[in-house]
Structures are given as structure tokens and as C-alpha cells.
Amino acid sequence: MSEMHAFDDMDDFLAHAYALESEVAERYGEIADAMEVHNNPEVAALFRELAEQSAKHGREVLEYAHKPLPHVAPWGFRWGGQEAPETPPMAETHYLMTPYHALTMARRAEGQAQDFYARVAKLSDAEAIRDLAKEFAEEESEHVATLDRWLAKYPRPPSDWDFDPDPPSVPA
């Protein structure tokens, strides 16, 4: 992640928070779909819940703003990458991934969002932005704790977890 500069405008911060929550809600939904396809309903349900929590947080950001938020161009986001810090990379998904892998991926993403909000709180000179960013960081820490509890239910898979003697055929 590239260096982040302080947010000095609440609307700009809220636009970033809304984009972060919207993007992760969509990605968690995609992962839930993948888990359903691979007949893993328990983890699919967890990702549906995480998607709904993120969507709810997005709605809360809009309610807090009390007005339309400014548009931020994709290249204007301050998290330094193409995707928001909370968005788990689809490139890390695998058709044989286990619940352990999916939950580890989500836990890392939630931790990155927590770090993002904590940095916003640390860098901002605006008290209102600092306070709200601290609140958002705390919410993300609750998500991390939830994922830690779920991870405790699933052992680390063996190193050959992705071996498939009959892998899917992909046209060349």
C-alpha cells in the first residue's frame, strides 16, 4: 500500500469509507457464491453475513453523510492499490480452497481495513474524522475477532490440499 496522506475533508473520508464497504460487500458475495458452488454452505453463510454487515456499514456511512457523497475516480482512492484494503483478492481463491483458506483470506482483509481506518485516525488533524475513523477501526476489529473464532473451528489443511488427480479441463 502506498503512503497515505491525511484526510482533511469529512465528505472525502466518507466517500472512501462507502467505497471500501461497497467493494468488500460485493467481493464477499462473490466468495459466498464460490463456496456454494463447492458445496460449503456453512462458510458461504458466513460470507453472506459478512457481505450484509459491510453493506449495512455502507448504508450507515450514507446516513451519516446526510447528503450525496463526492465521486472519487478509481485512480483517486488513497489506499494505493486498485482495490480497497478490505477487499480479499479473487486471485487467491481456488476451486479446492478450504474454509480455513477462505476465512484466513477474509481475516487478512478485515485487518487491512482496520489498519486503514487506524491510519486515518492517526494522520487526520480533524477531530471529527479521527473519532469516526477510530469507531470504524473498532468495528473492523470486531470482524477480525469473529473471523478468529471461526478460524479456530478449522485446522490448517495439509500442504497438498490443492492436489486434484482429475483437475478441471480448461480449453486452450
ChimeraX attribute file (.defattr): number of C-alpha atoms within 10 A of each C-alpha:
attribute: neighborCount
match mode: 1-to-1
recipient: residues
	/A:1	11
	/A:2	8
	/A:3	8
	/A:4	14
	/A:5	12
	/A:6	17
	/A:7	20
	/A:8	17
	/A:9	13
	/A:10	16
	/A:11	17
	/A:12	16
	/A:13	22
	/A:14	22
	/A:15	20
	/A:16	23
	/A:17	22
	/A:18	20
	/A:19	20
	/A:20	23
	/A:21	26
	/A:22	20
	/A:23	21
	/A:24	28
	/A:25	25
	/A:26	17
	/A:27	19
	/A:28	24
	/A:29	19
	/A:30	17
	/A:31	22
	/A:32	25
	/A:33	18
	/A:34	17
	/A:35	23
	/A:36	15
	/A:37	12
	/A:38	14
	/A:39	11
	/A:40	15
	/A:41	14
	/A:42	13
	/A:43	20
	/A:44	24
	/A:45	16
	/A:46	16
	/A:47	24
	/A:48	20
	/A:49	16
	/A:50	21
	/A:51	24
	/A:52	18
	/A:53	16
	/A:54	23
	/A:55	20
	/A:56	15
	/A:57	20
	/A:58	23
	/A:59	15
	/A:60	12
	/A:61	20
	/A:62	17
	/A:63	11
	/A:64	10
	/A:65	14
	/A:66	8
	/A:67	9
	/A:68	10
	/A:69	17
	/A:70	12
	/A:71	12
	/A:72	13
	/A:73	7
	/A:74	11
	/A:75	10
	/A:76	11
	/A:77	18
	/A:78	21
	/A:79	19
	/A:80	14
	/A:81	12
	/A:82	13
	/A:83	16
	/A:84	24
	/A:85	26
	/A:86	25
	/A:87	24
	/A:88	24
	/A:89	15
	/A:90	12
	/A:91	6
	/A:92	10
	/A:93	15
	/A:94	12
	/A:95	12
	/A:96	13
	/A:97	16
	/A:98	21
	/A:99	21
	/A:100	18
	/A:101	18
	/A:102	21
	/A:103	19
	/A:104	18
	/A:105	18
	/A:106	24
	/A:107	24
	/A:108	17
	/A:109	21
	/A:110	26
	/A:111	19
	/A:112	21
	/A:113	27
	/A:114	26
	/A:115	17
	/A:116	24
	/A:117	26
	/A:118	19
	/A:119	18
	/A:120	24
	/A:121	24
	/A:122	15
	/A:123	16
	/A:124	18
	/A:125	14
	/A:126	14
	/A:127	11
	/A:128	14
	/A:129	24
	/A:130	22
	/A:131	15
	/A:132	17
	/A:133	24
	/A:134	19
	/A:135	16
	/A:136	20
	/A:137	24
	/A:138	15
	/A:139	17
	/A:140	25
	/A:141	18
	/A:142	14
	/A:143	19
	/A:144	21
	/A:145	15
	/A:146	13
	/A:147	20
	/A:148	14
	/A:149	11
	/A:150	17
	/A:151	18
	/A:152	10
	/A:153	10
	/A:154	13
	/A:155	10
	/A:156	14
	/A:157	13
	/A:158	7
	/A:159	7
	/A:160	7
	/A:161	11
	/A:162	14
	/A:163	9
	/A:164	9
	/A:165	6
	/A:166	6
	/A:167	9
	/A:168	8
	/A:169	6
	/A:170	5
	/A:171	4
	/A:172	3
